[in-house]
Amino acid sequence: MPKNDHIYNCYAPPPEEFVRGEGVYLYTEGGGKYLDFIAGIAVNGLGHNHPALVGALKEQAGQLWHLSNMFKVKGQVELAQKYCAASFADKVFFTNSGAEAVECALKTARRCQFVEGRPERVEIITCKGAFHGRTFATINAGGNPKYLEGFGPALPGFVNVEFGDMDAIKAAITDKTAAILMEPVQGEGGVRALPVQFLKDVRALCDEHGLLLIYDEVQSGAGRTGKLFAHQWADGDADPDIMAIAKGMGGGFPMGACLATKRAAEGMVVGPHGSTYGGGPLAMSVASAVFDELTDPELMASVNKTANFMTQQFERLKQAHPDVVEDVRGKGLLVGMKLKKKALDVRNLARVHKLLVGNAGDNVLRMAPPLIINEDNVREAVAVLDKVFTQAKDMADFSG
C-alpha cells in the first residue's frame, strides 16, 4: 500500500492492513486472522461480507446509484415505513452519517419550538462525556474540551451537565431550554448506560416543561443492546420526540437517519433542511436488508443470550485480574472494562494477540463486536484477554 503522506494526520492506524473480512474475522494480505470485537466501531453489526447485504448492494448497483432528493427515492419511502412501524417515529430524514443525523435532530428541536411560537427556546441540555459527532454543532453539543480546542469560540445554545445527574438537569432548565439531548448508553464517554428509570424520569421532565427529548442512538441502536434501540428497554415509557441513528443501521454502508414524531418534525418543510446524498438508492437498499436482519427475533434473542454470557465471562476476568480490571460496564453487546492500566496500551497488546478491541473515555477498553458472535467467539476473546491482562500486570498504573 502507498504511503499515506497525502492524507490528513487525523488518524494513527496500526501497521496491519486488512484486505478482506468474513463473519467475525478480518484477514491481512499475509493471511493473518483477527477476531473483530470492535466491528468498525459498532458499525459492522452483521459482521463482514454478509450475503444478504452484499446481494442487496450488487442488485441495486446494477440499477440506480444516485438521484439526489430532487426526486422520490422508492427505497426511502419503504425504509421509512419500516422504521416508523418499529419505533415511536412518524417521520424520517435520511443522512450520510451519525453527525449529520444529530445535526438534523438539533435543528428539528429548535425549529419545532419556533413554529410553535417559542423562538426564544434554543438551548439544548447535553451531558458531559457525550460524543455526538465532529461538526461544529456536534462538538459543541458534546462539550469535550479536547475536541473544541483550536476551533474558535464555543457556539452558544448548549448547556453541558453531569451525565446521569437528574438534579443538574432540572437546575439547567430555563425559559430558553428547547430540548434535552442524551445517549442512553454513552460509547465514547466510557461505555456508560443510563438506568431505564432515569430515561423514564427525563421523559416525564420534558413533558412537564414542554421540552423535546432527543436521543443519540448512533452507537447504542441497531440492535446493539438486544433491542432495536436501547431506550426500548423502557417498554414505551421513555420514548423520545427525536432520535439520531447511524452506524449499525447501514451494516458498514455509510448512512444515518433522524427519526421524529409528527409534532417534532412539523417545522421541517421544504427549505430549512436538505441533503444531496442522504437517502440514496444504494444506502437504502443495504439498510433495508440490514433492518430485515435486525428485526429477526432469533437474532435479538441470540444477542441477549451472548451478551449475558460475555458479561459473566468479563466479570470472571475482573475477579482473576483485580490489579488490571476495575469495573465491567455497558449494555448488551456494547461492553466496556474500566482499567487500572492504560486502556490504549492494553488495546494495542490485544491486537498483537490478534484480537481487535477499542478504547473509550474514562480509561475504558471498549468492545462492540458483530451481533452475530457466539459463545465460542466470546471464549476465544476471553482467552486472549486473559493473556493480555496477565502481561499488563507489569505495566504502569493509569494515573489519568
LINBELBEL-V120708 format. One record per residue. N is the residue number from 1. PSI is psi in degrees with one decimal (none if undefined). NEAR is the number of other C-alpha atoms within 10 Angstrom. Layout:
n = <N | N>
psi = <PSI | PSI>
near = <NEAR | NEAR>
This chain:
n = <1 | 2 | 3 | 4 | 5 | 6 | 7 | 8 | 9 | 10 | 11 | 12 | 13 | 14 | 15 | 16 | 17 | 18 | 19 | 20 | 21 | 22 | 23 | 24 | 25 | 26 | 27 | 28 | 29 | 30 | 31 | 32 | 33 | 34 | 35 | 36 | 37 | 38 | 39 | 40 | 41 | 42 | 43 | 44 | 45 | 46 | 47 | 48 | 49 | 50 | 51 | 52 | 53 | 54 | 55 | 56 | 57 | 58 | 59 | 60 | 61 | 62 | 63 | 64 | 65 | 66 | 67 | 68 | 69 | 70 | 71 | 72 | 73 | 74 | 75 | 76 | 77 | 78 | 79 | 80 | 81 | 82 | 83 | 84 | 85 | 86 | 87 | 88 | 89 | 90 | 91 | 92 | 93 | 94 | 95 | 96 | 97 | 98 | 99 | 100 | 101 | 102 | 103 | 104 | 105 | 106 | 107 | 108 | 109 | 110 | 111 | 112 | 113 | 114 | 115 | 116 | 117 | 118 | 119 | 120 | 121 | 122 | 123 | 124 | 125 | 126 | 127 | 128 | 129 | 130 | 131 | 132 | 133 | 134 | 135 | 136 | 137 | 138 | 139 | 140 | 141 | 142 | 143 | 144 | 145 | 146 | 147 | 148 | 149 | 150 | 151 | 152 | 153 | 154 | 155 | 156 | 157 | 158 | 159 | 160 | 161 | 162 | 163 | 164 | 165 | 166 | 167 | 168 | 169 | 170 | 171 | 172 | 173 | 174 | 175 | 176 | 177 | 178 | 179 | 180 | 181 | 182 | 183 | 184 | 185 | 186 | 187 | 188 | 189 | 190 | 191 | 192 | 193 | 194 | 195 | 196 | 197 | 198 | 199 | 200 | 201 | 202 | 203 | 204 | 205 | 206 | 207 | 208 | 209 | 210 | 211 | 212 | 213 | 214 | 215 | 216 | 217 | 218 | 219 | 220 | 221 | 222 | 223 | 224 | 225 | 226 | 227 | 228 | 229 | 230 | 231 | 232 | 233 | 234 | 235 | 236 | 237 | 238 | 239 | 240 | 241 | 242 | 243 | 244 | 245 | 246 | 247 | 248 | 249 | 250 | 251 | 252 | 253 | 254 | 255 | 256 | 257 | 258 | 259 | 260 | 261 | 262 | 263 | 264 | 265 | 266 | 267 | 268 | 269 | 270 | 271 | 272 | 273 | 274 | 275 | 276 | 277 | 278 | 279 | 280 | 281 | 282 | 283 | 284 | 285 | 286 | 287 | 288 | 289 | 290 | 291 | 292 | 293 | 294 | 295 | 296 | 297 | 298 | 299 | 300 | 301 | 302 | 303 | 304 | 305 | 306 | 307 | 308 | 309 | 310 | 311 | 312 | 313 | 314 | 315 | 316 | 317 | 318 | 319 | 320 | 321 | 322 | 323 | 324 | 325 | 326 | 327 | 328 | 329 | 330 | 331 | 332 | 333 | 334 | 335 | 336 | 337 | 338 | 339 | 340 | 341 | 342 | 343 | 344 | 345 | 346 | 347 | 348 | 349 | 350 | 351 | 352 | 353 | 354 | 355 | 356 | 357 | 358 | 359 | 360 | 361 | 362 | 363 | 364 | 365 | 366 | 367 | 368 | 369 | 370 | 371 | 372 | 373 | 374 | 375 | 376 | 377 | 378 | 379 | 380 | 381 | 382 | 383 | 384 | 385 | 386 | 387 | 388 | 389 | 390 | 391 | 392 | 393 | 394 | 395 | 396 | 397 | 398 | 399 | 400>
psi = <137.3 | 157.7 | 151.9 | 38.6 | -26.0 | 10.8 | 140.6 | 144.6 | 42.4 | -11.0 | 158.3 | 69.0 | 150.7 | 174.8 | -22.6 | 139.3 | 110.5 | 135.3 | -18.9 | 162.3 | 152.8 | 113.1 | -118.5 | 12.5 | 148.7 | 148.4 | 139.2 | 168.2 | -32.4 | 0.4 | 3.9 | 136.5 | 122.9 | 133.3 | 120.6 | 104.8 | 22.9 | -21.5 | 48.5 | 32.7 | 63.0 | 28.6 | -50.8 | 64.9 | -27.5 | 16.7 | -168.7 | 140.9 | 39.8 | 126.2 | -37.3 | -37.8 | -42.5 | -42.4 | -42.6 | -41.8 | -44.5 | -42.5 | -45.1 | -35.7 | -27.5 | 1.6 | -60.5 | 126.5 | -48.6 | 142.9 | -29.9 | 172.5 | 17.5 | -23.0 | 157.4 | 131.9 | 112.6 | -41.2 | -30.9 | -47.2 | -44.4 | -43.9 | -37.4 | -39.0 | -40.1 | -47.0 | -37.0 | -36.2 | -25.1 | 7.6 | -171.6 | -15.7 | 154.1 | -23.2 | 150.7 | 137.6 | 121.1 | 139.2 | -177.4 | -11.3 | 170.7 | -40.1 | -42.3 | -34.5 | -40.5 | -41.2 | -46.6 | -39.1 | -43.4 | -44.4 | -38.0 | -42.1 | -48.4 | -40.5 | -36.7 | -47.5 | -38.2 | -50.5 | -18.1 | 9.1 | 18.9 | 62.9 | -18.6 | -14.2 | 93.2 | -12.1 | 140.0 | 124.4 | 126.4 | 175.2 | 141.2 | 143.6 | -5.3 | 152.8 | 118.8 | 1.7 | -174.5 | 6.1 | 170.4 | -47.2 | -42.1 | -31.6 | -30.6 | -33.3 | -41.2 | -38.7 | 11.0 | 117.0 | -31.6 | -34.8 | -17.0 | -23.1 | 128.6 | 1.3 | 24.5 | -170.4 | 149.3 | 142.2 | 137.9 | 163.7 | 1.9 | 133.8 | 111.7 | 122.1 | 167.6 | 140.1 | 128.7 | 16.0 | 97.9 | -40.0 | -38.3 | -38.2 | -46.6 | -40.9 | -24.7 | -14.0 | 128.6 | -174.9 | -10.8 | -4.2 | 129.3 | -38.2 | 166.5 | 128.3 | 128.1 | 158.4 | 123.7 | -33.3 | 115.0 | 131.1 | -71.9 | -29.4 | 2.9 | 20.2 | 58.7 | 123.6 | 135.2 | 138.8 | 148.4 | -40.6 | -34.1 | -43.2 | -40.7 | -40.7 | -37.8 | -38.7 | -45.6 | -38.0 | -42.1 | -42.3 | -38.9 | -37.3 | 5.7 | 32.8 | 157.9 | 137.4 | 122.6 | 128.1 | 137.9 | 100.9 | 31.3 | -42.0 | -32.2 | -7.2 | -162.6 | 40.2 | 3.7 | -33.5 | 6.2 | -5.1 | 163.1 | -42.3 | 145.3 | -37.8 | -14.2 | -7.2 | -14.6 | 2.8 | 41.5 | -5.1 | 1.3 | 28.5 | 142.1 | 176.6 | -28.9 | 145.0 | 138.0 | 132.5 | 159.9 | -135.6 | -104.3 | -18.9 | -19.3 | -6.3 | 18.3 | -18.8 | 128.0 | 120.1 | 166.0 | -178.1 | 152.0 | 121.8 | 143.9 | 158.0 | 165.1 | -41.8 | -46.1 | -34.7 | 3.3 | -35.4 | -6.4 | 83.8 | -174.0 | 123.7 | -56.7 | -22.5 | 156.3 | 176.9 | 137.5 | -47.9 | -24.3 | 128.4 | 26.9 | 160.9 | -39.4 | -47.8 | -41.8 | -38.3 | -47.6 | -46.2 | -30.8 | -39.5 | -39.4 | -45.9 | -44.4 | -37.2 | -43.4 | -27.2 | 11.4 | 117.5 | -31.4 | -38.4 | -46.1 | -34.4 | -39.5 | -40.5 | -47.1 | -40.2 | -47.4 | -37.9 | -42.2 | -42.3 | -42.8 | -41.6 | -41.4 | -43.4 | -37.6 | -34.7 | -36.4 | -38.1 | -39.7 | -43.7 | -35.4 | -22.4 | 63.0 | -18.9 | -3.7 | -45.9 | 126.0 | -36.8 | 147.6 | 130.8 | 173.6 | -162.0 | 134.1 | -131.7 | 31.2 | 94.1 | 142.6 | 154.0 | 116.1 | 126.2 | 158.4 | -13.2 | 163.7 | 118.3 | -36.4 | -41.2 | -39.1 | -40.7 | -45.3 | -36.3 | -37.5 | -38.2 | -35.8 | -33.8 | 15.0 | 33.4 | 124.3 | 116.0 | 175.1 | -175.3 | 164.6 | 179.2 | 165.2 | 25.9 | 53.9 | 134.9 | 120.1 | 136.4 | 127.1 | 69.9 | 167.3 | 146.3 | -12.4 | 4.1 | 155.9 | -178.7 | -30.5 | -39.2 | -39.3 | -44.8 | -39.5 | -44.0 | -41.1 | -39.5 | -40.9 | -46.2 | -33.7 | -44.0 | -45.0 | -45.1 | -33.4 | -42.6 | -33.5 | -14.5 | -26.8 | -5.7 | 157.4 | 145.7 | 148.2 | 130.1 | 8.1 | none>
near = <4 | 4 | 6 | 8 | 7 | 6 | 8 | 7 | 8 | 6 | 7 | 6 | 7 | 8 | 6 | 13 | 14 | 15 | 11 | 13 | 17 | 11 | 18 | 24 | 21 | 23 | 18 | 14 | 11 | 10 | 11 | 13 | 15 | 19 | 23 | 28 | 25 | 22 | 27 | 21 | 21 | 29 | 25 | 27 | 31 | 28 | 23 | 22 | 17 | 16 | 11 | 14 | 23 | 13 | 15 | 19 | 21 | 13 | 14 | 16 | 14 | 8 | 10 | 11 | 13 | 16 | 14 | 16 | 14 | 8 | 7 | 11 | 16 | 13 | 19 | 22 | 13 | 13 | 20 | 21 | 15 | 15 | 19 | 16 | 11 | 12 | 17 | 19 | 23 | 18 | 19 | 23 | 22 | 27 | 28 | 21 | 22 | 25 | 26 | 27 | 28 | 32 | 21 | 23 | 27 | 27 | 17 | 26 | 29 | 23 | 23 | 22 | 22 | 16 | 13 | 12 | 10 | 15 | 14 | 13 | 21 | 22 | 22 | 26 | 24 | 26 | 25 | 18 | 23 | 27 | 25 | 31 | 21 | 16 | 13 | 16 | 21 | 20 | 22 | 25 | 31 | 25 | 23 | 16 | 11 | 8 | 15 | 16 | 10 | 8 | 9 | 8 | 9 | 16 | 12 | 12 | 17 | 23 | 20 | 22 | 19 | 14 | 20 | 18 | 11 | 15 | 10 | 15 | 20 | 14 | 9 | 17 | 20 | 11 | 11 | 15 | 23 | 30 | 27 | 26 | 28 | 27 | 29 | 24 | 27 | 28 | 31 | 20 | 22 | 24 | 29 | 25 | 20 | 19 | 14 | 17 | 12 | 16 | 24 | 18 | 14 | 19 | 21 | 16 | 19 | 19 | 12 | 9 | 15 | 13 | 21 | 25 | 27 | 28 | 28 | 28 | 26 | 32 | 31 | 34 | 25 | 28 | 25 | 30 | 27 | 28 | 22 | 21 | 21 | 25 | 26 | 18 | 16 | 15 | 10 | 12 | 16 | 21 | 20 | 26 | 26 | 30 | 28 | 32 | 29 | 32 | 26 | 32 | 31 | 28 | 29 | 24 | 21 | 20 | 28 | 28 | 29 | 28 | 31 | 26 | 18 | 14 | 13 | 25 | 24 | 15 | 19 | 18 | 9 | 7 | 6 | 10 | 11 | 16 | 15 | 13 | 16 | 24 | 28 | 25 | 23 | 22 | 29 | 27 | 25 | 27 | 28 | 22 | 20 | 23 | 20 | 11 | 17 | 23 | 16 | 10 | 12 | 10 | 18 | 21 | 13 | 17 | 24 | 20 | 15 | 23 | 25 | 15 | 16 | 22 | 20 | 13 | 16 | 24 | 17 | 14 | 20 | 21 | 14 | 14 | 16 | 15 | 16 | 28 | 21 | 15 | 16 | 20 | 19 | 22 | 22 | 23 | 27 | 26 | 26 | 27 | 27 | 24 | 23 | 22 | 24 | 21 | 24 | 16 | 14 | 24 | 20 | 18 | 20 | 21 | 20 | 14 | 15 | 18 | 24 | 23 | 25 | 23 | 27 | 20 | 18 | 17 | 21 | 32 | 25 | 27 | 25 | 28 | 29 | 28 | 31 | 17 | 21 | 17 | 14 | 10 | 19 | 21 | 14 | 12 | 23 | 18 | 12 | 20 | 21 | 18 | 13 | 21 | 24 | 14 | 13 | 22 | 15 | 10 | 14 | 10 | 14 | 12 | 8 | 8>
